[in-house]
């Protein structure tokens, strides 16, 4: 009996010491959407992330613990109480980083018909080995796919260039005279965003004709977003990535307020389906 007690005490001490290297975080929310002229829907969402660290090695796993991606039966990935959404093991040895993605998203993934996203086929688990070495003011990285990425900041402008087989990608960002600018060229297709703050209102304009305006004070904000009409893409390419369905332009107005209880209460109106969504959420 004494040996059993001693064994239990040793196990408890080992578990307690390991807990110091484990971090928990998550979020939970409940929302009610009147869905305009359609039937109303109440959705629940709860997510948990566990990060374990030992030296330069980190294991991260994320879970949807309410049994679905947003709590509604129609979009449930697996009709179970807990769904793993990510599992990654990474370690660093000098300038070499090894990362293993151990979760296969396609094992239970679904295709979103409204967003037009198309999942890839095959096993999405992978292992990448990257070399990160500084060269002057720039950093060069090489991964297991053969892609070489050079990143650096020069005179306040951050530039990243990835050399791939026929599909090079270049991106840049800078803050000039109170304006934030980003520019990306992916295999010849260019996208950009411009952002600035005028009279306390933060405005962002994108090359896709989308406009977002955010105003208010911390903990009590209003966000107005306009999304331009989206044309149908029937064939995925290196620049479009996915096939998409046509979608009309729409505008959303979201009012959000932080409560003294630690939760956030928000109301969002969407002109696309004339719907109003009320949501209460908390993060830890």
N, C-alpha and C positions, 0 to 999 in steps of 0.2 A: 504493500500500500504506500509506504514511504517513497519507494522508487517511482511509483506511478505519479505521486504528488510532485516529486522532483522533476520528472519528465514534463509534466504539465507546466510547471513554473518556468522551465527552460524554454518551452515552446512559446509561452506568453511573453517572455522577455524578448525573444527573437522577433515575434510578430510586432511587439510594441516598437522596437527599434526600427523595423522596416517601415512602419507607418509614417515616420518622420520624412521619408522620401516619396510619399504619395500625396498628390494634390487632387482634390475633388472640385469640380465646378459644374454648373448646370443652369437650366432655366425652365420655367413652367409658365404656361399661359392658357387662358380660356377666352374664346371669342364668339360673339353672336353676330351673324350676318343675315340681314333681312332679305338679301338676294333680289332686291327689286321686286319685280312681278312674279318671280319664282318662289318656291317654297324656302322658308328660312332654314338655316343650318347653324348648329352649335358645334364648335370644334375645340378639341383639347390637344395640348402638346406639352410634353415633358421630356427633356433631354439631359443626359448626364455624361460628363467626360472625366476619365480617370487617367492621371499622368504619373507614372512611376519613374524615378530617376536614381541611377547608381553611377557615380562618377560622370563620365561623358556619354553614358548610354541612357536613352530615354525610351520608354514604352508608352504609347498613347492609345487608348481605346475610347470610342464614343458610342453611345447607345441611345436609341429612341425607346423610352421606357413606358410609353402609353399604348404600344401596339400598332402604331401607324405613323406615317409621315406627318400628318396634321390632325390625326384623331378621327377623321371621317372614314367610314367603312369603304367608301368607293375608291379611296386612294391608298388603302392599306397595302404595304409591301408584303408583310407576313402577318397573318391574323394570330399573333402571339403577344404575350405581355411585354417582351423585351426584344428589340431588333438591334443588332450590332450595325453601326453605320460606318465605322472606320477602325482599323487596327494597324498601328505602325510601330516598328522598332528601328531606332536610329542610333548610331554611335559615331564618334569622331576620333580618329587616330592621326594626330598632327594635322596636315593639310588635307587628309583624305576623310570623306564622310561617306558612310555606308547606311543606306536606308532601305528597309524592307516593308513593302505594303502587303500585309497578310490578309486583307479582306477583299473578296471578289464581289464587286458591286453588281455584276451581271448574274450572280447566283439567284437573286430574287428581285431584280430591277424591273421597273415598268416604264413604258413609254408615255410621256405627257403629250396628249393630243392637243391641248389648248396652247401650250407653249411651243409645240412643234419640235421639242428636243428628241433626238433619236439616240438611244443607247448603242454603244459599240457591242459587237459580238465577241465571244471568246472570254478567256480568263484574264481579269484585270489585275491580278496579283503580280507584283514585280519587285525586283531588287535593283537599286541604282547605286553606282559607285562614282563619286565626283571628286575631282581634284580642284582645290581652291587656292590659288597662288597669286600673291600681289606682284604687280610689275609697275613700279613707279606709282602713279596715282590711279592705276587701273587694276582690276582683278580679273583673272582668267579662270574659268571653270570648265571641266570636261566631265561628261557623264557617260554611262554605259551604252547609250544609244549612239554615241559618236558626235553629239552636238557640242559645240564649243561656244561659250558665252563670255563676252568681254564686257565688264561694267566699270564705270568710273564717273566721277563728278569733277567737272572742269568749269571754273568761273561761275559756280552756282548752278550749272546745268548738269543733270544726271542723265547719262546715256548708257543704254544696254543694247548690245548687238549679239544675236544668236545665229551662228553659222550652221545651217542644216543642208541637207541634200536637195537643192533646188527651191527651198522655201525659207530663205533667210528672214529673220525678224529683227527689226530695229525699233526701239522705243526711247523716248526722251521726255524729261519733265523739268520744269523750271518755274520759279516764282519771280516775276519781273514787274516792278512798279505796282505791287498789290494784286497782281493777276497770276493765278496758277494755271499753267499750261501743260498739257500732256499730248504726246503725239506718238502713234504706233503705226508702223508699216509692216504688214504681215503678208509676205509673198506678193507684194505689189498693191495690196489693198490697204488704204490709209484711213485711220480713224483718229479723231482729236476731241479734246474737251477744253473749254475755257471756263475758269471760275474766278469770281471776284465778289467782294462785299461792298454794297452801296447802302449807306444810311442804315446800317445794322441788318440788312437783308443779304444773305448769301445766295448768289445766283450762279448756276452752272448751265452751260450750253454745250451740246454735243454735236458731232458731225452727222448724227442720225436724226437731227432736228428735235431732239428731246431737250426740254427746258425744266429746270428745277429751281424753286425759290424757297429758302428757309428763313423764317424770321421769328422773333420772340426772344426770351431769355432762357438761360439754362434751367431745365426742368419744366418748362412751359413753352412749347414750340408749335409752330404751324408750318407745314410743308406742302407746297403746291407743286405738282409735277404734271407735265404734259408730255405724252408719248405720241410721236408721229405715227402715221399709218405704216404698217409693215407689209411689204410685198411678199408674195409667196416665193419660196425657194424650193424647187422640185428636185434638185440634184445637189447633194453636198459636195463642196469643193474644199481646197486647202484654206481658203479665206473665209467661206461661210460656215465651215465646220459641220453644220447640221441642216437637215431639211426643215423648213418651217411653213406653217400655214399662213394665209393672208389674215391680217387683223386690222380693224379700223382704229383710227386715232382715238385716244381717250385722255381724260384728265382726272387726277385724284387730288383730294384735299384731306390732309391728315392733321388732326389736333392731338397733341400728346402732353400729358402732365404727370410729373413724378409726385407720388403721394407720400405722406409722412410715414406710412406703414412700410415703405420700401418697395412697394409695387408701382408699376406704371400703368396709367389708364389712357387709352387712346380711342379716337373715333375717326374712321376713314370713309369718305364718300367717293364713289367711283362712277364716273359718267358712262363707262362702257356698258354696265348693266343696271345703272341707276340704283346701286346698292349702298347701304350703310352698314359698316362693320364696327362693333364695339368690342374692345379687347382689353383684358387685364393680364399683366405679365409681371414676373419677378425673376431676377437672376441672382445667382450666388457664386 
